[in-house]
Amino acid sequence: MQDIQNDERQALVERPDQRGAAAEARVSGLEGRHVLVTGASTGIGRATAAMLARRGAKVFLVARNEPRLKQATAAIAGEGGAVACAAADVADRSGLIESIDAAERHFGAIDGLFANAGTGGKFAPLGEYDDEVFESVLRTNLSSVFWAMKRILPGMISRKRGSILVTGSLASERGMANNAAYVASKHGVLGLARAAAIEAAPHNVRVNCVLPGLIETPMLMQLDPNAAPQKLRDLLGKGVPMGRIGTAEELAQLACFLLSDLASHITAQSIAVDGGILGTHTTR
C-alpha cells in the first residue's frame, strides 16, 4: 500500500497539471455532477464545457455542427474529462429532446443545464424583417430553452437538486435597432429564467441568466469576417469601459460558479460579463 501511495505522489509530481485539476475538482462544487451544455461546439459553450469537465463534472455536449462537436468532445476526453455528446439542432424540438434522453442514458439524472445555444439572426428594420427569420431566431434562442427546461426541470424539482443557467445577452436588458428578433428572444429568455427560478426556488433548484457582452466568439468575430482579428478586437474594445472585449473563458468562470453548489443561494439573477457596458447605458 505504501508503494502505491508513493507511486501516486510521484505521478502527481511528474504531472502537476493533473494534481491541479484534481484539487480544482474537489473545491469546485461540481465534482460528479452531470451537466448538459447546448451550443457546446464553439465559443462560450465549448469553453464552459471544458472548464466544467476540468472541475470534475460529467459533461454532455449538444450542438448542431457534428464535426466541431466531435472535436470539442475529443479535446475534453483528451484531458481526461468525463464527456459524451449528441448532435442536434436545438430549434428542432424532437432532436433536442432526443439529445436530453441520450444524456440521461449515458450519465444518469441531469444535475445542471447550461442552455447556451443561440443565433444572431439578421440585421434589418423591423418593418422589413423577414417573418421566417424572426420565427427561426425565436425557436433557437427562446423556444429551445423552454423545451429543455420543461423536459429537465421536473426531475430536478423531484430530486430537490439542480441548477439551470441560460445565456441571455446585453440585449436582454436593453433595446437595439434593426435587430428585433434577437432582442425579443433575449428579453424572453431572461423572463423565462426568472419565472422558472421563482417556481423552482422552494424545491432547492436554481435558475439564473448570464448576459455576455462583447465576448470573443465566432458569432462576434463574424460581424466583420473580412477584418483582421486583432483589428476587430481593437475596434470593438473601444466600446467597452475596460478597453477590451472579453474571452469565452472569462464567461465560463461565472457559468461554472453559477452551475455549482458554491452558488447555492443565488437564483433568479441576471449577471453581465461585459467589461462595464451595462453600467454606462440605460437599460431600455
C-alpha positions, 0 to 999 in steps of 0.5 A: 500500500505504501508503494502505491501511495508513493507511486501516486505522489510521484505521478502527481509530481511528474504531472502537476497539471493533473494534481491541479485539476484534481484539487480544482475538482474537489473545491469546485462544487461540481465534482460528479455532477452531470451537466448538459451544455447546448451550443457546446461546439464553439465559443462560450459553450465549448469553453464552459464545457471544458472548464466544467469537465476540468472541475470534475463534472460529467459533461454532455455536449449538444450542438448542431455542427457534428464535426466541431462537436466531435472535436470539442468532445475529443479535446475534453476526453483528451484531458481526461474529462468525463464527456459524451455528446449528441448532435442536434439542432436545438430549434428542432424540438424532437432532436433536442429532446432526443439529445436530453434522453441520450444524456440521461442514458449515458450519465444518469439524472441531469444535475445542471443545464447550461442552455447556451445555444443561440443565433444572431439572426439578421440585421434589418428594420423591423418593418422589413424583417423577414417573418421566417427569420424572426420565427427561426431566431425565436425557436433557437434562442427562446423556444429551445430553452423552454423545451429543455427546461420543461423536459429537465426541470421536473426531475430536478424539482423531484430530486430537490437538486439542480441548477439551470443557467441560460445565456441571455445577452446585453440585449436582454436588458436593453433595446437595439435597432434593426435587430428585433428578433434577437432582442425579443428572444433575449428579453424572453429568455431572461423572463423565462429564467426568472419565472422558472427560478421563482417556481423552482426556488422552494424545491432547492433548484436554481435558475439564473441568466448570464448576459455576455457582452462583447465576448470573443466568439465566432458569432462576434468575430463574424460581424466583420469576417473580412477584418483582421482579428486583432483589428476587430478586437481593437475596434470593438474594445473601444466600446467597452469601459475596460478597453477590451472585449472579453474571452469565452473563458472569462464567461465560463468562470461565472457559468461554472460558479453559477452551475455549482453548489458554491452558488447555492443561494443565488437564483433568479439573477441576471449577471453581465460579463461585459467589461462595464457596458451595462453600467454606462447605458440605460437599460431600455 
